[in-house]
Every structure is written in structure tokens, then in C-alpha cells.
């Protein structure tokens, strides 16, 4: 059975309304406390160090924090999050303290950068899903040197300054005692190798600018600012390293009549005074086409009818939300003498209006689920 992760706020020891500065302070304290270099191979401390780094990586990013607050751990699958490893925890520690453990070194070529592409789709496409083809400009492996960066017939050689580790160590004194700082090697720039005979096409970079046509299935239920991850379609890694990922950042065009609120779709439906008073059967727009619904006699302004299963799908599970039809009684502004006479006959004898059963804003809260 997979292990359930602890709540990220609990891991850092802060409340859910913590400011970025409070998150940073909590992370700095715990990262220093559980750093492997200070705990002599303690596996429990090592795990806590990784857990603290993972929690801070998510909560310090406003977009990822918003998804986490809304969806919990499942929200990480919607955006640019991914597997958090021990190296990531060290990288975060380096960002604050200028270096990590003395035992770390680079192994293998670097991964390529992630790319982001902003995509606009129609409201209906966001509900049903759509397949799109994009032409993406991105760094690709040089065909002349096969991504190595070295002139064909030659090869990169071991960097003598770092002995192929890609990193050099610096020892400095701090308030906490002696700290070993690990930095990228200045000669090979962290690659562990140097090229004496660079490729004439890519000038030793191993990469060239290229265009590629990519077909992507955008899942049903995506919404504004959600991201769709396309693995392996980012920039190629230098020196033959693995490629990064491509993320499609979604923008959804507004619908003429419908408004989306999470999985709920809201339609403001105008009806006449006579329809509200006497009731009627009407047709309303939905994402599945026109639907027939009943207006009950005596309907008040702001009352709503819920159409089950006519809302937006959850992009993870496919489960559909509902559509809420909010009824708005339209008061006529131009009346004939006969219409005025009939309305006067409908007026209560004491001249006081009938009480409204529920407030308009209460219906709004119901519609958006708050």
C-alpha cells in the first residue's frame, strides 16, 4: 500500500495562512537541523530533510501552493510539479546556504530545460477535450556531432580541475562551525569534461535551434491557468543529456452564455413575469446542447434549478459536475393600458409585496459552492 504523505504545512510546522517569509524561516531552520552532513548517516534525518525540502518547494511556488490548497497531493499532477528527489532537497539548501554536502557530485549529462507554451482553447474544447498540433521551436541535439559538442572524430576529455566531478569544494567557517560548500567547477562549468576541438556547427554546445511538430491530447476538464505536461518534449540536454518536458499553459475563451466555477457551470436565465408566476417549460443552453427544464409556478427572482451531470468534468477522474440555472425575472419597461390594469389586479390588497423565500446572494453562494 502506498505511503500517505504528511500535510506540507504540518511538515514545516506553519499554519495554512503562513506568509512566504514565514515559510522561508521555517524551512531554513528545519533544513539546517536535518541536513545529512550534521546527522552522521541517520536515515530518519535524511528522510526528514527530503520531506522538508519537498514541502517548501511546493508551498514557496504561488501557483503550486494554490493547487495544493485546492486539491491536496493530487493537485501536483495538474501542473509543473514532479518527482522530488534527494538532489532537489540539496539544491534548495544550496539556494539558502551557498552549498550542500561534500559528498555530492554530478553524474551524467545534465537534463534539458522545461519549455512552456501558452495555448488558448474554446470553452467547449475545455469541457470535451481536444487534440491540437503545435510547432515548437526548441534546442535539439546537433546532428553533426550527435549532441556531444566535439568535432566529429574527437571527444571531450576529463576536466583536470574537478577530475570529472563537475564540482569543486570550498571550506569556510560559519556560526555553526565548518561548512563544506560545493560549487560548479569554473573550468568545465559543471560538465566534468572539456572540449578541445568544438563542433563547427554547434560551436561546442551540442545543441542547435530546431522546430518540431507535436500532437498533444488536451484532456477534458482543463481550466484557465492549468498546465498539461508533455514528457520529453522540452529542450534537449547538453552533451547528450535527457530532454526536459513541455508544459502547455491553458487559457480558455469565455462562453457567450455559460460561466464556469470549478466543476459547476452557471447560466443566468431570463424569464418573464408571467413565466415566474404561472410556471413554464423552457429550453436552456448546456455544454451538451439545449436542455428542457421546468420553471415552477411562483418562482422568485434568483431561484435556481440544478441540472445534474451537465457541468464540467474533473480532469483527473472524468466525473461531471452540475449546471446551475439561475432564474432572473425580467420586469417589462413598456406596458399597455390593459397590462397595467391586469398587474394592478394582481397587487395584494394591503399593497405590501410577498416575502422572498431566500436572499439572492444565498443563491449565488449555492451556485459556486461556498
N, C-alpha and C positions, 0 to 999 in steps of 0.2 A: 504494500500500500504506500503511495507517495506521501512524503512527509509534508505536513501543512506548515507554511512559513508563518512566522510571527508577524504581527502588525508592525509596519515600518515605524510608526510613531512610538510604539512601545519599545522597539529596539533602540531608538535614540533617546528614549526617556523624556519625550516632549509631548505636549497636547496637540490636538489636530489644528489648532489655530496658531501654531508657532510661526514666528516671523523667519525670513531667510537668515537673519543674523543669529537667532536662537538655534536654528538647525545647524548652522556652521559651528557655533560654540560647542554644542553637544557632540557633534562629530569629531572635532579636534580632540576633545577630552577622551572620548572612548577609543579613538584610533590610536592615540598615544598609549593608553592603558593596555590595549590588547595587541599591540604591534609584536609580531613574532620575534623580532630581534631582542625584545625585552622579556620574553617569556620562555626562553630556552627550550624550544621544541614542543611546548604544550599544545596539543592538538585542539583542545577545547578553546584556548585563547585564539588560536589560528582561525577556528571556525567563527568565533565572535567577531574577529577583525574583518573577516569577509562579509559577515552579516551586517555589520555597521556600515561598511563601505557600500554595500548594495542598497541599504535603506537611504543613505544620503544621496547616492547617485540618482535615485528616483525622485525623492522629495525636493531636491535642490533645483530640479528642472520644472518650471511652472507648468508646461504642457503635460508632462508625465505625472506630476503631482495631481493635476486636475482629473486625469483619467483614473489615477489610483483612488482618489477620494470618491469618484463616482462608481467605479466598477471593482475596486479591490485589485487583487493579483491578476484577475482576468483582463483588466484594462491594459496591462503591459503588452498583450498580443495585438492591440489596435494601433500601436504607434511604433516609434523607432526604438523601443526597448529591445532587449535581447538577453541572452545568457550572460550572467555576471560571473566572472571568474576571479581567481585569486590575484591574477595580474591586474585586473581592474581596481581591486582594493589598494594595491600598491601604487597605482597611478594616481588615485585620489589622494593618497597620503603624500606623494611627491608634490602634488599641487600646493599643499599647505606647508610642508616642512622642507621642501627642497631636496628630498632624497628618500630612498626606502632601504630595504635590506641589502646587505653587502653581497648576498649570495645570488641575486638575480642577474641574469644576462639574457640577451636576445637570442632566440633560437629560430633560425629560418628566416626567409624573406618577410618583409612587412606586408600586412594586408592593405589593399587599396581603400581609397576613401569611399564613404557612402555618398550617394547623389540624391538630390531631391528635385522632383518635377511637379510643378503646380498644374493641376488638372481641373477643368470646370465641366460639370455634367448637369444634365437636366434633372428636375425634381423627380420625374417618373423613372429615369435611369437609376437614380439613387435608391428607389424603392425596389425595383426589379433586378438590379444588377446589369452590367453592360460589359462587353468586350471591346477594348479600344487598342489601336495600334499607334505607337509613338516612335518618332525618330529621335534618338537620343545622341547627343554629342558627348563623348567621354574619352578619357585616356584609355588606350588599348595597347597591348604588347606589340612592340616593334617587330615587324616580320623579318627585317634584315638580320637582327641579332637574336631573334626569338625571345626578346624581353630581357636578355642578360645585360645589355648596355655595353658589352665589349665587342670590338670589331671581330667579324667572323674569322675564325682561325686562332683567336686569342681568348683568354679567360681572365676573370678577376682574380686577384691574388689576396692572400691573407693580410689584413691590416696588422702591421708590426706594433703599433702603439697600444692597441687593445687586445692583440692576439686573437682576433676574430670574435671577441665577445660583444662588440658593438657598444660597450660601455666602459667607462673608467671610474675608479673610486676616488673619493676625496674624504679625508678625515678632518673633522672640525670639532671644536669644543662648544657645548651649549649649556644652558642652565640645567639640563637633565643629564649631563655627562658627555662622554664622547659619542658623536654621531657619525656614522659612515654614510656619505652621500654618494649615490650612483647617478652618473650623468652620461648623456650620449657622447661617444668618442668624437672629439673635434676633427680628427683627420678623416675618418670614414663616414662621419655623420650618422653613426649608429648602425651602419650596414654590416660591419665586421669584415668587409672586403673593400679593396680599392681597385680602380680600373686604370691601367697604364695606357691602354690603347682603346679610347672610346669609339663606339659605333659612329660612323659618319652620318647616318640617317637620324638617329635619335640623340646624338651627342652625349652618349653615356647614360641617358636617363632610362633606357629600356622601354620607354613609352612614347607613343605618338597620338595626336588627336585623330579621332575617328568617329564615324556616325554609324549607328546600328538601329535597325527597325525591330521594335519589341512589341509583341502582342500580350496584353495583360487583361485578365478577367477581374473586373472590379466587382466585389461581392455585393449582393443585395443588402440594403440597410445602412450603407455608409452615410455619414452626415458631414456637415461642414467641419473642416479642420481635422477630420480623421485622416490617418495615413495608411496606405496599402503598401506592404513590403514585398518587393520582388527580389528574392535572394540571388546573389551572384551577378546582378546586372549593374553594379556600380562601377567605379573606376578600377582598372586593372592594378594589381600591386606592383611596386617597383621591383626590379631584378627577378621577375617571375613569381612574385608573391600572389596570393589568392586575391580575387576581386572583392570589392565591397558590395553593398546592396543598394538597390534603387528604391526610394520611397516616393510614392505618389501622394501629394498633399491635396486633399479633395476640397473643392468649392462647389456647392450645389445652387443652381439658379432657383430663384423664387418661383412659386407656382402662382397662377393667376387668381385662384380661389382658395387654395388649401395652405395651411401653415403647419409646420412640423414642430412638435415639442417632445423630443426624445422619440419614444415609440408611438406616441399619441399624435394623431393628425386632427386638426381643428378646422371646422368650416363654419363661418358666420353666415347663417341662412336668413335672408329677409322673408317675412311673411306679412300678409295684410291683417288689418284689424278683424275682418270677418273670419279669416282662417284661424286666428288665435281664439276667437270667441266660439266659433262653431265647430272647429276641427276640420281636418282635410287630409288627403293623401297626396304627398308631393314627391318630386324626384330631386335628388341631391347628387352632386359630383363626388366621386371617390377615386382612389388610385386604381381601382378595378373596373372603372366605368360607372355610369349612372346607377343609383340605387333608389329604391322606393321606400319611403318611410311614412309613418303616421303622425300627424300633429293632433294632439288630444284637444278636445273642447276645453275652453277655459285656460289655454296656455298663457303664461305670463312672460313678459319681456325677460330675456336672459336664461330661460329654462333650456335644458339641453337634452338631447337624445344620444345615447351611446350605441354605435354600430360595432358590434363585436367582430374582431378579426379583420377590420378594414384599415388598421393603422400600418405603421412602418415595421418591417421585420428587424429582429435583433441580428446584427451581422455575425455574431458568434453561434447562435443556436437556430436562427431562422424563425423563431416564434414571433408571430404578428401581434402588434398592439391593437388598439381600438381607434375608431374615428369618433370624435365628439362633434355633434351638430348643435351649435348654439343658436337658438331661435331669437331673432331680433324683429320685434313688431314695428313695422313701418307706419308712421302716422301720416295720413294724407294731408297735404297742404292746400289743395284746391277742392272745395266741396260744392255740390249743387244745393239748392234750397231744400230739395227733398231729402238729400243725405244729411243735412244739418238737422232737419226735423226728426229723422229716424234716430240720430245719435242722441238728441235731447230726450227722446222717449226711453233710451237705454240708460240714461243717467239715474243713479239711485235717488230715492225721494229726499233724503237728507242732504244731498249734494256732496257727500263725502265719498272718496274713492274706496274701492275694495282693497283690503290689505294685501300686500305682496307676500307670498309664502316664504321666499328666500331672497336674500340680497344678491345683487348682480355679481359682486366681487366674490361671493361664496361659490358661484358657478364657475367663475374664472379659475379659482383655486382647484376645483374638482377637475376641470378640463386639463390643467397642466400637471396635476398630480401632486400638489403641495398642501 
